[in-house]
């Protein structure tokens, strides 16, 4: 982060998110439907490693790549939106 961010009231609040923070920041139902074609409960179970049928629900390697690509897509769209604000 650049040195000027220390004096910026918004950028000075930058934190590093964890997987547990993701559903606080983004709409899980939207992400589940848009990028996976699945339900919010499916996405939440995978994200939180809930136990299902006796074993933790986890993203497959392909689903993890989809999640990574989804986050990059959303970050690009948010950056573009922020750049257009005057």
N, C-alpha and C positions, 0 to 999 in steps of 0.2 A: 504494500500500500504506500502511496506517495506521502511525502512529508506534509503536504498541504492538508491532508485529511484530518490531522490532529486538530485543526482549527475549524473544521466543517462540522456543524452540529449533527448532520446525518451520517457522514462517512466516519466520524469518530466512534460511532456505535457498531461498526462492522465486527461481526463475530464469525467464527467458522462453524458451519452447521454440521450436525451429525445426522445419521439416518433417522434417529428418533425425533429430530426437529422438522423433518421434511413435511409431515402432515400438519404441523403448526403453520407452516409457511405457504404450502401449496394445497390445492384442492385435490385430495386423493381420488375422489370419484371422477373428476375431470381427467386426471392422468390415467387412471385405470381404463376408462372408456376410450379416450383419444388414442393412446399409444399401445394398449394391450387388447382392447375390445373385451374387457372383463369388468367385473363388478368391483365396487369400492371395498367390499369385505374381502374379496380375493386379494386385492392389492395390499390392504392393511395387514392381512395374515402373513403375507410374504415379507412385507417390510419389517414387521415386528417379530418374525420367526416364531409365530404362534404354533403350538403343538396341534397337529391335525393327524388323525388316524395313528396316533402314537409316535409320530416323528415331527421334528420342527419343519414348518413350511419354509422353504427357501427358494430364492430365484434360481432358475437354471442358468448356465452360462449365457445362453441366448437371450433369456429374459433380462439378465444383468446388463448385457450390451444394449438392449432396447431401452432400459431405464437410463443408462448413461447417455445414450443418444437423445432421449426425451429431455433430460435435464439440460443438455447443451442446446437443444432446440428452444426450450422455454427461456433459457438465459439469453439467447440471441434475440428472441421476440421481445423480451422485457427490456433489453438494452436498446433495441430499435425504438420501442415505445417511449422510453425515457429520453432518448435523444430528440424525439419530436416535441417534447414538452418545452414550452417557452415560459 
